[in-house]
Amino acid sequence: MSTKSSVLWSKVRHIFRQSRKNQFEEGEGAGDVYIPNPDDYPTFPPLPPRDLFQDRIKQFDKIAARKFGGPQGEYEDKPLYALYRFYEFVALDSVTNYRNCLEAFWRKKNWPVHEIPDPQDPDPERYAFLAGCTYLIVRAFNARVKLGLDRQMPSLLIPEEVEMLRNRPDHLRPYERVPEWAEKVTPLEELLIVPTHEGEVLTGKEDKRADADFLAKGILLWTPHIFFT
């Protein structure tokens, strides 16, 4: 993990651990009350995909400079904020950060994927991209469930519990599913081609490296590395 990615993920992971009303700037004295700066918060909703692609380094640096993961005035994290953060990292092809987003979402036991609210995003390309992101989350989570893991299980398990989960019948395992709104999002008429962080693009819809779920939404995206341990 790069230094920048480590710092960024550390910020994202701790953004909602305390109230922002009394947030202090790092390194300042206890009497120095934090004064909100618009650059410390994400714009909600964030930029559309094509705008993110135009200058990836600049956009990533803006995200890295944020102190919080939700819009100003919000004191609790929400599934939609997490989905939009995930969207940005996938669009920017920031592998370490979108995998970390997946892991953080997995730990939110009260956030079933199918219950992610409909963002009703006014931008068709961003809306389709968000829908594709829910498919990625489901695939990543269900790969873990298939191994016997469970989002509701405690962090530490005794060997007997591990074996019990591993031997649970498949039909009793808590597989995730995509939200209904994501299934209904209309595919884009004009194919949205998503470059990698190095500027590479796939050759076309027939390219075997293309993500099938995104392609179904009219987006040509190199299949992300979504599986985490």
DRENDO-1510 file (C-alpha; in Angstrom, 1 decimal, always signed):
<recs>
REC; n; res; u; v; w
REC; 1; MET; +0.0; +0.0; +0.0 .
REC; 2; SER; +1.4; +3.4; -0.9 .
REC; 3; THR; +1.9; +6.1; +1.7 .
REC; 4; LYS; -0.8; +8.2; +0.2 .
REC; 5; SER; -3.2; +5.4; +0.1 .
REC; 6; SER; -2.5; +4.5; +3.7 .
REC; 7; VAL; -3.0; +8.0; +4.9 .
REC; 8; LEU; -6.2; +8.4; +2.8 .
REC; 9; TRP; -7.7; +5.1; +4.1 .
REC; 10; SER; -6.8; +6.0; +7.7 .
REC; 11; LYS; -8.9; +9.2; +7.2 .
REC; 12; VAL; -11.8; +7.4; +5.7 .
REC; 13; ARG; -11.8; +4.7; +8.3 .
REC; 14; HIS; -12.0; +7.2; +11.2 .
REC; 15; ILE; -14.2; +9.9; +9.7 .
REC; 16; PHE; -17.3; +9.2; +11.8 .
REC; 17; ARG; -15.8; +8.0; +15.1 .
REC; 18; GLN; -16.5; +11.3; +16.8 .
REC; 19; SER; -18.8; +14.2; +16.4 .
REC; 20; ARG; -17.6; +16.9; +14.0 .
REC; 21; LYS; -19.0; +19.6; +16.2 .
REC; 22; ASN; -16.0; +19.5; +18.4 .
REC; 23; GLN; -13.5; +18.3; +15.9 .
REC; 24; PHE; -10.0; +19.8; +16.3 .
REC; 25; GLU; -7.3; +20.2; +13.6 .
REC; 26; GLU; -4.5; +17.7; +14.1 .
REC; 27; GLY; -1.6; +19.2; +15.9 .
REC; 28; GLU; -3.6; +22.2; +17.3 .
REC; 29; GLY; -4.2; +22.9; +20.9 .
REC; 30; ALA; -7.3; +21.8; +22.8 .
REC; 31; GLY; -8.7; +25.3; +22.7 .
REC; 32; ASP; -8.5; +25.6; +18.9 .
REC; 33; VAL; -12.0; +24.7; +17.6 .
REC; 34; TYR; -12.0; +23.2; +14.1 .
REC; 35; ILE; -13.4; +25.7; +11.5 .
REC; 36; PRO; -15.1; +23.8; +8.7 .
REC; 37; ASN; -13.4; +24.1; +5.3 .
REC; 38; PRO; -15.4; +23.0; +2.2 .
REC; 39; ASP; -12.3; +21.1; +0.9 .
REC; 40; ASP; -12.4; +18.9; +4.0 .
REC; 41; TYR; -15.8; +17.4; +2.9 .
REC; 42; PRO; -16.8; +15.5; -0.2 .
REC; 43; THR; -19.2; +17.1; -2.7 .
REC; 44; PHE; -22.3; +15.0; -2.6 .
REC; 45; PRO; -22.9; +13.7; -5.1 .
REC; 46; PRO; -19.3; +13.6; -6.4 .
REC; 47; LEU; -18.2; +14.3; -10.0 .
REC; 48; PRO; -19.6; +12.3; -12.9 .
REC; 49; PRO; -17.3; +9.5; -14.3 .
REC; 50; ARG; -16.1; +11.5; -17.3 .
REC; 51; ASP; -15.0; +14.4; -15.1 .
REC; 52; LEU; -13.1; +12.1; -12.8 .
REC; 53; PHE; -11.3; +10.5; -15.7 .
REC; 54; GLN; -10.1; +13.9; -17.1 .
REC; 55; ASP; -7.4; +14.4; -14.4 .
REC; 56; ARG; -7.1; +11.4; -12.2 .
REC; 57; ILE; -4.2; +12.6; -10.2 .
REC; 58; LYS; -5.8; +15.9; -9.4 .
REC; 59; GLN; -9.1; +14.2; -8.4 .
REC; 60; PHE; -7.4; +11.7; -6.2 .
REC; 61; ASP; -5.4; +14.4; -4.5 .
REC; 62; LYS; -8.6; +16.2; -3.7 .
REC; 63; ILE; -10.0; +13.0; -2.2 .
REC; 64; ALA; -6.8; +12.4; -0.2 .
REC; 65; ALA; -7.1; +16.0; +1.2 .
REC; 66; ARG; -10.5; +15.4; +2.7 .
REC; 67; LYS; -10.9; +15.0; +6.5 .
REC; 68; PHE; -14.3; +13.5; +6.4 .
REC; 69; GLY; -16.2; +10.9; +4.3 .
REC; 70; GLY; -19.7; +12.5; +4.3 .
REC; 71; PRO; -21.1; +16.0; +3.4 .
REC; 72; GLN; -20.8; +18.8; +5.9 .
REC; 73; GLY; -23.3; +18.7; +8.6 .
REC; 74; GLU; -23.6; +14.9; +8.6 .
REC; 75; TYR; -22.4; +13.1; +11.8 .
REC; 76; GLU; -23.0; +9.5; +10.9 .
REC; 77; ASP; -21.8; +7.4; +8.0 .
REC; 78; LYS; -24.5; +6.0; +5.7 .
REC; 79; PRO; -24.6; +3.2; +3.0 .
REC; 80; LEU; -25.0; +5.8; +0.3 .
REC; 81; TYR; -22.0; +7.8; +1.4 .
REC; 82; ALA; -20.0; +4.5; +1.4 .
REC; 83; LEU; -21.3; +3.6; -2.1 .
REC; 84; TYR; -20.3; +7.0; -3.5 .
REC; 85; ARG; -16.8; +6.7; -2.0 .
REC; 86; PHE; -16.5; +3.2; -3.5 .
REC; 87; TYR; -17.7; +4.6; -6.8 .
REC; 88; GLU; -15.0; +7.3; -6.8 .
REC; 89; PHE; -12.2; +4.8; -6.1 .
REC; 90; VAL; -13.5; +2.3; -8.7 .
REC; 91; ALA; -13.8; +5.1; -11.3 .
REC; 92; LEU; -10.2; +6.2; -10.5 .
REC; 93; ASP; -9.0; +2.6; -10.5 .
REC; 94; SER; -7.5; +3.0; -7.0 .
REC; 95; VAL; -7.4; -0.7; -6.2 .
REC; 96; THR; -6.1; -0.5; -2.6 .
REC; 97; ASN; -8.8; +2.0; -1.7 .
REC; 98; TYR; -11.8; +0.4; -3.3 .
REC; 99; ARG; -10.8; -2.9; -1.7 .
REC; 100; ASN; -10.6; -1.2; +1.7 .
REC; 101; CYS; -14.0; +0.3; +1.1 .
REC; 102; LEU; -15.3; -3.2; +0.5 .
REC; 103; GLU; -13.8; -4.4; +3.7 .
REC; 104; ALA; -15.2; -1.5; +5.7 .
REC; 105; PHE; -18.7; -2.0; +4.2 .
REC; 106; TRP; -18.5; -5.8; +5.0 .
REC; 107; ARG; -18.0; -4.9; +8.7 .
REC; 108; LYS; -21.2; -2.8; +8.8 .
REC; 109; LYS; -23.4; -5.6; +9.9 .
REC; 110; ASN; -26.6; -3.6; +9.7 .
REC; 111; TRP; -26.0; -2.6; +6.1 .
REC; 112; PRO; -27.5; -5.3; +3.8 .
REC; 113; VAL; -26.5; -4.6; +0.3 .
REC; 114; HIS; -30.0; -4.9; -1.0 .
REC; 115; GLU; -31.1; -2.2; +1.4 .
REC; 116; ILE; -28.8; +0.5; +0.0 .
REC; 117; PRO; -31.2; +3.3; -0.7 .
REC; 118; ASP; -31.9; +4.4; -4.3 .
REC; 119; PRO; -29.7; +7.5; -4.9 .
REC; 120; GLN; -31.9; +8.6; -7.7 .
REC; 121; ASP; -28.8; +10.1; -9.2 .
REC; 122; PRO; -29.7; +12.8; -11.8 .
REC; 123; ASP; -26.6; +12.0; -13.9 .
REC; 124; PRO; -27.4; +8.9; -16.1 .
REC; 125; GLU; -23.7; +7.8; -16.3 .
REC; 126; ARG; -23.0; +8.1; -12.6 .
REC; 127; TYR; -26.3; +6.4; -11.8 .
REC; 128; ALA; -25.4; +3.4; -14.1 .
REC; 129; PHE; -21.9; +3.3; -12.5 .
REC; 130; LEU; -23.4; +3.3; -9.0 .
REC; 131; ALA; -25.7; +0.4; -10.0 .
REC; 132; GLY; -22.6; -1.5; -11.3 .
REC; 133; CYS; -20.8; -0.9; -8.0 .
REC; 134; THR; -23.6; -2.7; -6.1 .
REC; 135; TYR; -23.0; -5.8; -8.3 .
REC; 136; LEU; -19.3; -5.6; -7.4 .
REC; 137; ILE; -20.1; -5.4; -3.7 .
REC; 138; VAL; -22.4; -8.4; -3.9 .
REC; 139; ARG; -19.8; -10.5; -5.8 .
REC; 140; ALA; -17.1; -9.6; -3.4 .
REC; 141; PHE; -19.2; -10.4; -0.3 .
REC; 142; ASN; -20.8; -13.6; -1.7 .
REC; 143; ALA; -17.3; -15.0; -2.5 .
REC; 144; ARG; -16.6; -14.7; +1.2 .
REC; 145; VAL; -20.0; -16.2; +2.2 .
REC; 146; LYS; -19.3; -19.1; -0.1 .
REC; 147; LEU; -16.1; -19.8; +1.9 .
REC; 148; GLY; -18.2; -20.0; +5.1 .
REC; 149; LEU; -17.7; -16.4; +6.3 .
REC; 150; ASP; -20.6; -14.4; +7.7 .
REC; 151; ARG; -21.0; -10.6; +8.2 .
REC; 152; GLN; -22.8; -11.2; +11.5 .
REC; 153; MET; -20.1; -13.4; +13.0 .
REC; 154; PRO; -17.8; -11.9; +15.7 .
REC; 155; SER; -14.2; -11.0; +14.9 .
REC; 156; LEU; -12.8; -13.9; +16.9 .
REC; 157; LEU; -14.0; -17.4; +16.5 .
REC; 158; ILE; -13.0; -20.7; +18.1 .
REC; 159; PRO; -12.1; -23.6; +15.8 .
REC; 160; GLU; -15.4; -25.3; +16.4 .
REC; 161; GLU; -17.3; -22.2; +15.2 .
REC; 162; VAL; -15.2; -21.9; +12.1 .
REC; 163; GLU; -15.8; -25.5; +11.2 .
REC; 164; MET; -19.6; -25.1; +11.8 .
REC; 165; LEU; -19.7; -22.1; +9.5 .
REC; 166; ARG; -17.7; -23.8; +6.8 .
REC; 167; ASN; -20.0; -26.8; +6.9 .
REC; 168; ARG; -23.2; -24.9; +6.8 .
REC; 169; PRO; -25.5; -25.9; +3.9 .
REC; 170; ASP; -25.3; -23.6; +1.0 .
REC; 171; HIS; -29.0; -22.7; +1.0 .
REC; 172; LEU; -28.6; -21.5; +4.6 .
REC; 173; ARG; -25.7; -19.1; +3.9 .
REC; 174; PRO; -26.5; -15.4; +4.1 .
REC; 175; TYR; -25.8; -14.5; +0.4 .
REC; 176; GLU; -26.2; -10.9; -0.5 .
REC; 177; ARG; -28.2; -9.5; -3.4 .
REC; 178; VAL; -28.2; -6.2; -5.3 .
REC; 179; PRO; -30.8; -3.6; -4.6 .
REC; 180; GLU; -33.9; -3.6; -6.7 .
REC; 181; TRP; -33.2; -0.1; -8.0 .
REC; 182; ALA; -29.8; -1.2; -9.3 .
REC; 183; GLU; -31.4; -3.9; -11.4 .
REC; 184; LYS; -33.8; -1.4; -12.8 .
REC; 185; VAL; -31.3; +1.3; -13.8 .
REC; 186; THR; -31.5; +1.8; -17.5 .
REC; 187; PRO; -28.3; +0.9; -19.5 .
REC; 188; LEU; -26.6; +3.8; -21.2 .
REC; 189; GLU; -27.3; +4.3; -24.8 .
REC; 190; GLU; -23.7; +5.5; -25.5 .
REC; 191; LEU; -21.0; +3.1; -24.2 .
REC; 192; LEU; -19.0; +4.7; -21.3 .
REC; 193; ILE; -15.4; +3.6; -21.7 .
REC; 194; VAL; -13.5; +3.6; -18.4 .
REC; 195; PRO; -9.7; +3.8; -18.6 .
REC; 196; THR; -7.4; +2.2; -16.0 .
REC; 197; HIS; -5.3; +4.4; -13.8 .
REC; 198; GLU; -2.5; +4.0; -16.4 .
REC; 199; GLY; -4.9; +5.2; -19.2 .
REC; 200; GLU; -5.4; +1.8; -20.8 .
REC; 201; VAL; -8.8; +1.0; -22.3 .
REC; 202; LEU; -10.3; -2.3; -23.4 .
REC; 203; THR; -10.7; -3.1; -27.0 .
REC; 204; GLY; -14.5; -3.4; -27.0 .
REC; 205; LYS; -17.5; -5.2; -25.7 .
REC; 206; GLU; -16.1; -8.5; -26.8 .
REC; 207; ASP; -13.0; -8.1; -24.6 .
REC; 208; LYS; -13.0; -10.9; -22.1 .
REC; 209; ARG; -11.5; -8.7; -19.5 .
REC; 210; ALA; -14.6; -6.5; -19.4 .
REC; 211; ASP; -16.8; -6.6; -16.4 .
REC; 212; ALA; -20.1; -8.3; -17.4 .
REC; 213; ASP; -22.3; -6.5; -14.9 .
REC; 214; PHE; -21.0; -3.1; -15.9 .
REC; 215; LEU; -21.3; -4.0; -19.5 .
REC; 216; ALA; -24.9; -4.8; -19.0 .
REC; 217; LYS; -25.3; -1.1; -17.8 .
REC; 218; GLY; -23.5; +0.2; -20.9 .
REC; 219; ILE; -20.1; +0.7; -19.2 .
REC; 220; LEU; -16.9; -0.8; -20.5 .
REC; 221; LEU; -14.8; -1.4; -17.4 .
REC; 222; TRP; -11.8; -3.6; -16.8 .
REC; 223; THR; -13.0; -6.1; -14.2 .
REC; 224; PRO; -11.9; -4.8; -10.8 .
REC; 225; HIS; -9.9; -6.8; -8.3 .
REC; 226; ILE; -12.6; -6.9; -5.7 .
REC; 227; PHE; -11.9; -10.0; -3.7 .
REC; 228; PHE; -10.4; -9.4; -0.2 .
REC; 229; THR; -9.4; -11.6; +2.7 .
</recs>
